Amino acid sequence: MAFGTPDGIGALRRERLRTARLYFVCDGRPNGEDPEPLLRAALDGGVDVIQLREKSGDDRIIDRAAQTFRRLADTYGVPFFVNDDPDLAVHCRADGVHIGQDDISVEEARKVVGNEALIGLSTHSTEQIDAAAGVDHISVGPVWATPTKPGRPAVGLDLVTYAASHTTLPFFAIGGIDTTNVGEVLKAGARRICVVRAIHDSPNPTGVAEDLRRSFASVGSEVAPGG
């Protein structure tokens, strides 16, 4: 199954991903609430990729949240991903799917979502970074230990530096990144970051997103690597 979208949408999606800096992963009922206020606040602050990561398995929550994510992604002109499930990505009319090392293979995911859709892949080692192929971007982490990835050891800043010099794919550093340490991640070579709790748990998600965006001023306007 492909997305059934017009020719050229894949190029637009990939260009939006290439120029993205700040990726926000959010569940379908953040803090037990409708996701729209939080998503709007994050997008107003400068988030330029959003992902629905809902682990409850409740189809009603997923479907309702996906409609909101899709609508806001269209409104703000940003890519919308779902986590783990290519079939769900198609069902939700998402722009792409993000898969892990232990999920469906990249090849199988591509068969499901089609060539116009985006595929992201989690990487946790130099070997996984080197082996990444057939995807549109990778995430690198967790840089620091995070409760959103229980049991996954931190990879540290050295892996970010490795990715910066060894992959041509756009990559997003992820894992425990917030306004207090984002400068270290950028100094290590990242030019894109992905956050969960920094925005999700903040009483001022717009302000946090703005602060994270401002941090990129320290590394200039370039969007490389992967650009």
C-alpha positions in Angstrom: 0.0 0.0 0.0 1.2 3.5 -0.8 -0.1 6.8 0.5 -2.1 7.6 -2.6 -0.7 11.1 -2.6 0.1 13.2 -5.8 3.4 12.8 -7.6 6.0 15.1 -6.0 4.7 14.9 -2.4 7.7 12.8 -1.5 10.1 15.4 -2.7 8.3 18.1 -0.6 8.3 15.8 2.4 12.0 15.2 2.1 12.8 18.8 1.7 10.8 19.7 4.8 12.7 17.0 6.7 16.1 18.2 5.4 15.5 21.7 6.7 14.0 20.6 10.0 15.7 21.3 13.3 13.3 20.5 16.1 11.3 17.2 16.3 8.7 16.6 19.0 7.4 13.2 20.0 4.1 13.2 21.7 1.5 10.7 22.9 -2.1 10.7 22.0 -3.4 12.0 25.3 -0.6 14.1 26.8 -1.2 14.4 30.5 -4.6 12.9 29.9 -5.7 15.8 27.8 -6.5 16.5 24.1 -3.2 16.8 22.3 -4.1 19.9 20.3 -3.2 22.6 22.8 0.2 21.1 23.5 0.9 20.5 19.8 -0.1 24.0 18.9 2.1 25.5 21.6 5.0 23.4 20.5 4.5 24.3 16.8 4.1 27.9 17.7 7.5 27.7 19.4 9.3 26.4 16.4 8.8 22.6 16.3 9.0 21.5 12.7 8.4 17.7 12.9 5.8 15.9 15.0 5.4 12.2 15.9 2.5 10.4 17.4 3.9 7.8 19.8 1.0 6.1 21.5 1.7 2.9 23.3 -1.7 2.2 24.9 -3.0 0.3 22.0 -6.3 2.0 22.3 -7.5 2.5 18.7 -9.9 5.2 19.6 -7.2 7.3 21.2 -4.9 6.7 18.3 -7.5 7.5 15.6 -8.7 10.7 17.4 -5.1 11.9 18.0 -4.0 11.1 14.5 -6.7 13.3 13.0 -5.5 16.1 15.2 -1.8 15.5 14.3 -2.6 15.4 10.6 -4.7 18.6 10.7 -2.0 20.5 12.6 0.8 19.2 10.4 -1.1 20.5 7.4 -1.8 23.8 9.1 1.8 24.4 10.0 3.4 22.7 7.0 5.4 20.1 9.0 6.0 16.4 8.6 3.8 14.0 10.7 5.2 10.6 11.7 3.8 7.7 13.6 5.9 5.3 15.6 6.7 1.7 14.8 3.7 0.7 12.6 3.8 1.3 8.8 0.2 0.1 8.4 -0.9 2.7 11.0 1.0 5.4 9.1 -0.9 4.6 6.0 -4.2 4.5 7.9 -3.5 7.8 9.6 -2.3 9.5 6.3 1.0 10.2 8.1 3.9 11.6 6.1 6.1 8.8 7.5 6.9 6.1 10.0 9.7 5.8 12.5 10.9 2.3 13.2 13.4 0.8 15.7 16.1 -1.7 15.2 13.8 -4.5 16.5 10.7 -3.5 14.6 9.8 -4.4 11.0 12.7 -4.2 8.6 13.3 -1.1 6.5 12.5 -3.1 3.3 9.2 -4.4 4.6 8.2 -0.9 5.9 9.0 0.6 2.5 6.7 -2.0 0.8 3.9 -0.9 3.1 4.2 2.9 3.0 5.5 3.4 -0.5 8.3 5.5 -2.0 6.6 8.8 -1.3 6.5 8.4 2.4 9.4 9.1 4.9 11.0 6.4 7.0 13.1 7.2 10.1 15.3 4.6 11.9 16.6 4.6 15.4 20.3 3.9 15.8 22.3 3.3 18.9 25.8 2.4 17.7 28.4 3.1 15.1 27.6 -0.1 13.4 23.9 0.7 13.1 24.7 4.2 11.8 26.9 2.7 9.1 24.4 0.1 8.2 21.4 2.5 7.8 20.1 2.4 4.3 16.9 2.9 2.5 15.7 5.4 5.1 15.2 9.2 5.0 16.7 10.0 8.3 18.0 8.4 11.5 17.9 9.2 15.1 21.0 8.8 17.2 20.7 8.1 20.9 19.7 8.1 23.6 22.4 10.6 24.3 21.5 10.5 27.9 19.4 7.9 29.7 15.7 8.7 29.5 12.6 7.0 31.0 11.0 7.1 27.6 13.4 4.4 26.6 13.6 2.1 29.6 16.5 -0.4 29.5 18.2 1.5 26.7 21.7 2.6 27.9 22.9 6.1 27.0 25.2 6.3 24.0 26.8 9.6 25.0 28.0 12.5 22.9 30.7 10.6 21.1 28.1 8.8 19.0 26.6 12.1 18.0 30.1 13.2 16.9 30.5 10.0 14.9 27.2 10.5 13.1 28.2 14.0 12.2 31.2 12.8 10.4 30.1 9.4 9.1 26.6 9.7 7.7 25.1 11.7 4.9 21.6 11.1 6.1 19.8 13.7 8.1 20.1 12.7 11.8 18.3 13.8 14.9 20.1 13.5 18.3 17.6 12.2 20.9 17.5 11.2 24.5 17.4 13.5 27.6 18.0 16.7 25.6 16.6 19.9 27.1 17.4 23.6 27.3 20.2 22.9 29.9 22.3 20.6 27.7 21.3 21.2 24.1 24.5 23.3 23.6 26.6 20.2 24.4 24.7 18.2 21.7 25.2 20.9 19.1 28.9 21.3 20.0 29.2 17.5 19.5 28.0 17.9 15.9 24.2 17.6 15.9 22.2 20.0 13.8 18.9 18.5 14.5 17.4 17.4 17.8 14.4 15.4 18.9 12.7 15.9 22.3 9.9 14.4 24.3 9.8 15.4 28.0 11.5 18.8 27.5 8.3 20.1 25.8 5.8 17.5 26.9 6.3 18.1 30.6 6.9 21.9 30.5 4.4 24.4 31.9 5.5 26.6 29.0 6.0 24.4 25.9 6.1 27.3 23.5 8.9 29.0 25.5 10.9 25.8 25.7 10.6 25.2 21.9 11.7 28.8 21.3 14.7 28.4 23.6 15.7 25.2 21.9 15.4 26.8 18.5 17.5 29.8 19.6 20.2 27.4 20.6 21.0 26.7 17.0 22.3 30.2 16.6 25.5 29.0 18.2 26.2 26.8 15.2 25.1 29.1 12.4 22.4 28.7 9.8 23.7 25.5 8.1 21.5 22.4 8.2 24.3 19.9 7.4 25.0 17.0 7.8 22.5 15.4 5.7 21.7 18.7 4.0 
